[in-house]
């Protein structure tokens, strides 16, 4: 994202569009698209909701940075595991155990600590904070929809339409603002292709693969590794100016501990309310 010169909505569109371009030929060659014929109307609608929520997550999060500080935005969007945990219990009947809630809360607290050292008011902090919180909710709904649908669809028949709908949403939004979608320098295009190959094909697609096998809040809390990975990559790519402060070190430790507690609670001593479901890949 830092290496691309394009606006956030344009970056999100090309990131998703390139991902679809890479995955669609594989989907057509394997013939997995035939699974779409088995979907009921409600499931097809949920597929559209998943794509829309992914786009709205990107757009509201990126837009929040125009109004509030990076820290405030990151802190609020990092609350998505809590929303996933709460909504999983109500919508999917997958209630986190007490130990899992401890791990979820510790990991979110670590994400808060990482952003704590950079609080600034911003141009319109109330609006920015609201957008960042909305981004967290949209991320939670995206994970929950994926958890529901991945029991019915293989990986590519799920992610290709979801990424396509998300890309189309970003395109419509960007065009409404008269944003430029072409004419970028070569470095930006390489960065956009890299966003598709790395964060989307390996990142989001990997998380969507995992949604068939583990509960949505487990996938969501593991996503909190993102600040740690981003920090290490920033140091390697952008230089020593990206070295983390004490808050990143403390927060990173809390994230690692929280994720470890959550994973150990789920797989180290699984309870009877989902053992077969989580390990067998059912919905």
Buried (B, 14 or more C-beta within 10 A) or exposed (E): BEEBEBBBBBBBBBBBBBBBBBBBEEBEEEEBBEBBEEBEEEBEEBBBBBBBBBBBBBBBBBBBBBBBBBBBBBBBBBBBBBBBBBBBEEBBEBBBBEBBBBBBBBBBBBBBBBBBBBBEEBEBBEBBBBBBBBBBBBBBBBBBBBBBBBEBBBBBBBBBBBBBBBBBBBBEBBEEEEBEBEEBEEEBBEBBBBBBBEBBBEBBBEBBBBBBBBBBBBBBBBBBBBBBEBBEEBBEEEEEEBEBEEBBEBBBBBBBBBBBBBBEBBEEEBEEEBEEBBEEEEE
